[in-house]
Amino acid sequence: MYRRKFSSRPPFGFIEALDRRLLFVRSLGIDISDFQGDITVAEWQQIKASGKDFAFSKATEGVTFDAGTFTANITRAKTAGVLIGAYHYGRPDNNPAVAEADHFISVINPYLTAGYVRPVLDIETDAGTVAFMSTWVNDFCNRVKTVTGITPLVYTGQFFASSNFNSSVTQWPLWIARYPGGTVNPQTDVPGSTTPWPTWNIWQYTASGAVPGISGNVDFDVYNGDLAAFTSNFVIKAPDITVLRNAVAINDGAATPIDFGTVTPGGATSSITFTARNDGQQKLTLGAVSIPAGYTITEGLSTSLLAVIFHQPAGRRDGHVHRAARFGSGGGQEWADFIRHQRHHRQPV
């Protein structure tokens, strides 16, 4: 009897697909408000140990309401090693966007520093036309960006987004809420339509999650990328100044003198231009510029340099936006965008 022998190895030239879990693991998180109560450091450690990398805590609503548990929860979460940021529940039905942004900033300012997650606008109250709602969101986010140098996220629901916003809001990264029901696999499932945004950054996929350290239900979220990408894109980084002579960076502690060229008083090359650029993700406060005797500053440095990162669609890289600089003026900026939508109960404001 002839018996063929079969090899368990794939044939030559065959490429076996690697398990997706070995290549990519989405980062998981939660978002909380006063409804989840005062969470201790030990309880935050349980949350982290359960596999939750990041969190958002409600800080404010409207222009008068401040969440009672916000300060304790954001500081304790950070102590426990959970990446955490603040969110504001917008009330376009009651207040101007800039007034709400200013109130939000005044409360969360201590947490707009390196190591915290970028702030979020939660918008889910319909207060007018598509044009009005879109302008309100843009005014709020631009105010936060202008004052702090940090670009906020926007959180909103799937149906709400498609019914209330135009494409102008897609400049801000999207945190979308959609609960498909049944069993959701946050590692492989997707929220579906994100109109008018082309894609999503964070997805809130259930409001009835259960996690050690919190009694009762909690919102579960998933980032559209791994923890390293979340940290790189949405965790605030310390200010980092780069000084350039034309396009050449000037490094501190150079072993040899740097030749900046020749300046001819009154001639075509009567000035030298430097650029101060903030490559971090936090506002950088600048001091005075020292120059050699015989030189004058024709355009001084700004008192601060904002740092911003702007989000690009998939397949494109982030970039820098540089201001023009004149012998120690200006500052480059980086803009980072991140947006979110949330469903927490309204407070009377």
VOVEXTI-328981 format. One line per 10 residues: number of its first residue (from 1); their letters; for each residue z, x, y negated of C-alpha. Coordinates in Angstrom, 1 decimal, decimal comma, padded with zeros to 4 digits, m for minus. Each point is the difference from the previous one (the first is absolute). Example, Ala and Ser with C-alpha at 12.3 -4.5 7.8 and 13.67 -1.06 7.14 Angstrom:
! residues 2
1 = as = 007,8/012,3/004,5 ~ m000,7/001,4/m003,4 .
//
This chain:
! residues 349
1 = myrrkfssrp = 000,0/000,0/000,0 ~ m001,0/001,4/m003,4 ~ 002,6/m000,4/m002,7 ~ m000,9/000,7/m003,7 ~ 002,6/001,8/m002,0 ~ 000,5/m001,3/m003,6 ~ 001,5/002,1/m002,8 ~ 002,5/m001,6/m002,4 ~ m001,2/002,2/m002,8 ~ m002,6/m001,4/m002,4 .
11 = pfgfiealdr = m003,5/001,3/000,3 ~ m001,2/002,9/m002,1 ~ m000,8/m001,0/m003,5 ~ 002,1/m003,1/000,1 ~ 002,5/m000,3/m002,9 ~ 003,0/m002,1/000,8 ~ 001,5/m002,0/m002,9 ~ 003,5/001,1/m000,9 ~ 002,8/m002,6/m000,1 ~ 000,0/m001,4/m003,6 .
21 = rllfvrslgi = 003,8/000,4/m000,1 ~ m000,4/003,7/000,2 ~ m002,3/000,1/m003,0 ~ 001,4/m002,5/m002,4 ~ 003,3/m001,8/m000,4 ~ 000,4/m002,4/m002,9 ~ 003,2/000,3/m002,1 ~ 002,3/m003,0/000,2 ~ 002,4/m001,5/m002,6 ~ 001,9/m002,9/m001,3 .
31 = disdfqgdit = 000,6/m001,7/m003,4 ~ 003,3/m001,6/m001,1 ~ 001,6/m001,9/m002,7 ~ 003,5/m001,4/m000,6 ~ m000,6/m002,3/003,0 ~ 000,5/003,0/002,3 ~ 003,3/000,8/m001,7 ~ 001,8/003,3/m000,7 ~ m001,2/002,5/002,7 ~ 002,2/003,0/000,7 .
41 = vaewqqikas = m001,2/003,6/000,5 ~ 000,9/m000,4/003,7 ~ m002,1/m003,1/000,3 ~ m002,9/001,7/m001,8 ~ 000,3/002,8/002,6 ~ m000,4/m002,7/002,7 ~ m003,1/m001,4/m001,8 ~ m001,5/003,5/m000,1 ~ 000,8/000,7/003,6 ~ m001,8/m003,2/001,0 .
51 = gkdfafskat = m003,2/001,5/m001,3 ~ m000,2/m001,3/m003,6 ~ m001,2/002,8/m002,3 ~ m000,1/m001,8/m003,3 ~ 001,5/m002,9/m001,9 ~ m000,3/m001,9/m003,3 ~ 003,0/m001,7/m001,7 ~ m000,3/m002,8/m002,6 ~ 001,3/001,3/m003,3 ~ m000,9/m002,7/m002,6 .
61 = egvtfdagtf = m001,7/m003,3/m000,7 ~ m001,3/m001,3/m003,3 ~ 001,8/001,5/m003,0 ~ 003,6/m001,0/000,8 ~ 000,7/000,3/003,7 ~ 001,3/003,2/001,6 ~ 000,6/000,1/003,8 ~ 003,7/000,6/000,7 ~ m000,6/002,1/003,1 ~ m002,9/002,1/m001,3 .
71 = tanitrakta = 001,9/003,1/m001,3 ~ 002,2/000,4/003,1 ~ m002,9/m000,6/002,5 ~ m002,5/002,4/m001,6 ~ 002,5/002,8/m000,3 ~ 001,4/m000,5/003,5 ~ m003,4/m000,3/001,6 ~ m001,0/003,3/m001,6 ~ 003,2/001,6/001,2 ~ m000,8/m001,2/003,6 .
81 = gvligayhyg = m003,5/001,6/m000,3 ~ m002,0/m003,2/m000,4 ~ m002,8/000,2/m002,6 ~ 000,6/m002,8/m002,4 ~ m001,3/m001,4/m003,3 ~ 000,6/m003,0/m002,2 ~ m001,9/m003,2/m000,6 ~ m000,1/m002,6/m002,7 ~ m000,7/m003,7/000,5 ~ m002,4/m001,0/m002,7 .
91 = rpdnnpavae = 000,3/m003,3/m001,9 ~ m003,3/m000,4/m001,9 ~ 001,0/m003,7/m000,4 ~ 002,9/001,0/m002,3 ~ m000,5/003,4/m001,7 ~ m002,5/002,5/m001,4 ~ m000,9/002,7/002,5 ~ 001,1/002,9/m002,3 ~ 003,4/m001,5/m000,5 ~ 000,5/m000,3/003,7 .
101 = adhfisvinp = m001,2/003,6/000,6 ~ 002,4/001,3/m002,6 ~ 002,9/m001,8/001,6 ~ m001,0/001,4/003,4 ~ m000,3/003,5/m001,3 ~ 003,4/m000,1/m001,7 ~ 001,7/m000,9/003,3 ~ m001,9/002,3/002,4 ~ m000,3/003,0/m002,3 ~ 002,5/002,2/002,0 .
111 = yltagyvrpv = m002,1/m000,6/003,1 ~ m003,4/001,0/m001,5 ~ 000,6/003,6/001,0 ~ m001,1/002,3/002,8 ~ 000,7/m001,3/003,5 ~ m000,1/m003,7/m000,8 ~ m002,9/m002,3/000,8 ~ m002,2/m001,3/m002,8 ~ 001,0/m003,3/m001,6 ~ m001,6/m003,3/000,9 .
121 = ldietdagtv = m001,0/m003,2/m001,8 ~ 000,5/m003,1/002,2 ~ m002,3/m002,7/m001,2 ~ m000,1/m003,4/001,7 ~ 000,6/m002,6/m002,8 ~ m003,2/m001,8/m001,2 ~ 000,1/m000,4/m003,7 ~ m003,5/m000,5/m001,2 ~ m003,6/000,9/000,4 ~ m001,4/002,9/002,0 .
131 = afmstwvndf = m000,7/001,8/m003,2 ~ 003,6/m000,5/m001,3 ~ 001,6/001,0/003,3 ~ m002,1/003,1/000,3 ~ 000,7/001,1/m003,6 ~ 003,7/m000,6/000,5 ~ 000,1/002,3/003,1 ~ m002,1/002,7/m001,8 ~ 002,2/m000,2/m003,1 ~ 003,2/000,4/002,1 .
141 = cnrvktvtgi = m001,3/002,9/002,1 ~ m001,6/001,8/m003,0 ~ 003,3/m000,3/m001,8 ~ 001,9/001,6/002,9 ~ m002,6/002,7/000,3 ~ 000,0/000,8/m003,8 ~ 003,7/000,1/m000,4 ~ 000,9/001,9/003,3 ~ m003,1/001,8/001,0 ~ 000,2/m001,7/003,4 .
151 = tplvytgqff = m002,5/m002,5/001,2 ~ 001,6/m003,0/001,7 ~ m001,0/m001,9/003,1 ~ m000,8/m003,7/000,0 ~ 001,3/m002,4/002,7 ~ m001,7/m003,4/000,5 ~ m000,9/m002,4/002,8 ~ m003,4/m000,3/001,6 ~ m000,9/m003,5/m001,2 ~ 001,7/000,6/m003,4 .
161 = assnfnssvt = m002,0/003,1/m000,6 ~ m003,3/m001,6/000,7 ~ 000,8/m003,0/m002,1 ~ 001,6/001,6/m003,1 ~ m001,5/003,4/m000,7 ~ m003,3/001,6/m000,9 ~ m001,2/003,5/000,9 ~ 001,7/001,5/m003,0 ~ 003,3/000,2/001,9 ~ m001,5/002,1/002,8 .
171 = qwplwiaryp = 000,7/003,1/m002,1 ~ 003,6/m000,4/001,4 ~ 000,6/000,7/003,7 ~ 000,7/m003,1/002,1 ~ 003,1/m001,1/001,9 ~ m001,1/m003,2/001,7 ~ 002,1/m002,7/001,6 ~ m001,5/m001,9/002,9 ~ 001,8/m001,4/003,1 ~ m002,5/m000,6/002,8 .
181 = ggtvnpqtdv = 002,6/m001,5/002,3 ~ 000,5/000,9/003,6 ~ 000,6/003,6/001,1 ~ m001,3/002,5/m002,6 ~ m000,6/003,6/001,0 ~ 000,5/001,9/m003,3 ~ m001,7/003,1/001,4 ~ m003,3/m001,7/000,7 ~ m000,2/m003,4/m001,6 ~ m001,3/m000,6/m003,6 .
191 = pgsttpwptw = 000,7/m002,7/m002,6 ~ m003,6/m001,2/m000,3 ~ m001,5/m000,8/m003,3 ~ 001,4/001,9/m003,0 ~ m002,3/m001,6/m002,7 ~ m000,4/001,1/m002,8 ~ 001,3/003,4/001,2 ~ m002,4/001,9/002,4 ~ 002,8/001,0/002,3 ~ 003,8/000,1/000,4 .
201 = niwqytasga = 002,7/002,7/m000,4 ~ 003,1/m001,8/001,3 ~ 000,1/m003,2/002,0 ~ 003,1/m002,3/000,2 ~ m000,7/m001,6/003,4 ~ 003,2/m002,1/000,6 ~ 002,9/m001,4/m001,9 ~ 002,1/m000,5/003,2 ~ 000,5/003,6/001,1 ~ 003,3/001,2/001,6 .
211 = vpgisgnvdf = 001,3/003,5/m000,5 ~ 003,4/001,6/000,8 ~ 002,1/000,3/m003,1 ~ m001,1/m003,3/m001,5 ~ 001,3/m003,5/000,9 ~ m002,7/m002,6/000,0 ~ m003,7/000,2/m000,6 ~ m001,7/002,7/m002,0 ~ m003,6/000,6/m001,1 ~ m001,9/002,6/002,0 .
221 = dvyngdlaaf = m002,7/002,1/m001,5 ~ m002,5/002,6/001,3 ~ m001,9/002,7/m001,9 ~ m003,7/000,5/000,6 ~ 000,6/003,6/001,0 ~ 002,7/002,3/001,4 ~ 003,2/001,2/m001,5 ~ m001,5/003,1/m001,4 ~ m002,7/m002,0/m001,8 ~ 002,6/m002,4/m001,3 .
231 = tsnfvikapd = 002,1/002,8/m001,4 ~ m003,0/001,7/m001,5 ~ m001,4/m003,1/m001,7 ~ 003,0/m002,1/m001,0 ~ 003,2/002,2/m000,2 ~ 000,5/001,3/m003,5 ~ m000,3/003,8/m000,3 ~ 001,8/002,2/m002,5 ~ m001,9/001,1/m003,2 ~ m002,1/003,1/000,6 .
241 = itvlrnavai = m001,6/001,7/m003,0 ~ m003,2/002,0/000,2 ~ m001,2/001,8/m003,1 ~ m003,7/000,9/m000,2 ~ m002,1/002,2/m002,2 ~ m003,3/m001,8/000,1 ~ m000,3/m000,7/003,8 ~ 002,1/002,9/001,1 ~ 003,6/m000,6/001,0 ~ 002,6/002,3/m001,6 .
251 = ndgaatpidf = 002,6/000,9/002,6 ~ 003,6/000,9/m000,8 ~ 001,2/003,5/000,9 ~ m003,5/001,6/000,1 ~ 000,2/003,7/001,0 ~ m002,6/001,0/m002,5 ~ m000,6/m001,1/m003,6 ~ m002,4/m002,9/m000,5 ~ m002,9/000,5/m002,3 ~ m000,6/m003,2/m002,0 .
261 = gtvtpggats = m003,0/001,4/m001,8 ~ m000,6/000,9/m003,6 ~ 000,6/m002,2/m003,0 ~ m001,8/000,6/m003,3 ~ 001,7/m001,5/m003,0 ~ m002,5/m002,3/m001,8 ~ m002,6/000,7/002,6 ~ m001,6/m002,1/002,7 ~ 002,8/001,0/002,4 ~ 002,9/m000,6/m002,4 .
271 = sitftarndg = 002,2/m001,9/002,4 ~ 001,1/000,0/003,6 ~ 000,5/m003,3/001,9 ~ 002,5/m000,5/002,7 ~ 000,7/m003,1/002,1 ~ 003,4/m001,1/001,3 ~ m000,4/m002,2/003,1 ~ 002,6/m001,9/001,9 ~ m000,9/000,2/003,7 ~ 003,2/m001,8/001,1 .
281 = qqkltlgavs = 000,7/m003,7/000,1 ~ 002,8/m000,4/m002,6 ~ 000,0/000,3/m003,8 ~ 000,4/003,6/m001,2 ~ 001,9/000,7/m003,2 ~ m001,4/003,0/m001,9 ~ 001,8/002,4/m002,3 ~ m001,4/002,0/m002,9 ~ m002,9/002,5/000,4 ~ 000,6/003,6/m000,7 .
291 = ipagytiteg = m003,0/002,0/m001,3 ~ m000,5/003,6/m001,2 ~ 000,4/000,9/m003,7 ~ m003,1/m000,7/m002,0 ~ m001,0/m003,0/002,0 ~ 000,3/m003,6/m001,0 ~ 000,0/m003,2/002,1 ~ m002,9/m002,2/m001,1 ~ 000,9/m002,9/002,3 ~ 003,5/m000,2/001,5 .
301 = lstsllavif = 001,1/m001,0/003,5 ~ 000,8/m003,6/000,7 ~ 003,7/m000,6/000,3 ~ m000,5/m001,0/003,6 ~ m002,6/000,0/002,7 ~ m000,4/m003,0/002,2 ~ m000,8/000,5/003,6 ~ m002,2/m002,6/001,7 ~ m001,9/m000,3/003,4 ~ m002,8/m002,4/000,3 .
311 = hqpagrrdgh = m000,9/m001,6/003,3 ~ m003,5/000,4/001,3 ~ m001,7/m002,2/002,6 ~ m000,1/001,3/003,5 ~ m002,3/003,0/000,4 ~ 000,6/001,2/m003,5 ~ 002,5/002,5/m001,2 ~ 002,6/m000,3/m002,8 ~ m000,7/001,9/m003,2 ~ 001,5/001,1/m003,3 .
321 = vhraarfgsg = m000,6/m001,3/m003,4 ~ 000,3/002,8/m002,6 ~ 000,4/m000,5/m003,7 ~ m001,7/002,3/m002,5 ~ 002,3/002,8/m001,1 ~ 000,0/002,2/m003,1 ~ 002,1/003,2/000,1 ~ 002,9/m001,6/001,8 ~ m000,7/m003,6/m000,4 ~ m000,5/m003,0/002,2 .
331 = ggqewadfir = 000,7/m000,4/003,6 ~ m001,8/m000,8/003,2 ~ 001,1/m003,2/001,7 ~ 000,0/m001,2/003,5 ~ 000,1/m003,7/000,7 ~ 001,3/m001,5/003,2 ~ m000,6/m003,6/000,8 ~ 001,9/m002,2/002,4 ~ 000,3/m003,8/000,0 ~ 002,0/m002,5/001,8 .
341 = hqrhhrqpv = 000,6/m003,8/000,4 ~ 003,3/m001,5/001,1 ~ 001,4/m003,4/000,9 ~ 003,7/000,1/m001,0 ~ 001,7/m003,0/m001,5 ~ m000,2/m000,5/m003,7 ~ 003,0/000,6/m002,3 ~ 000,4/m002,3/m003,1 ~ m001,2/002,1/m002,9 .
//
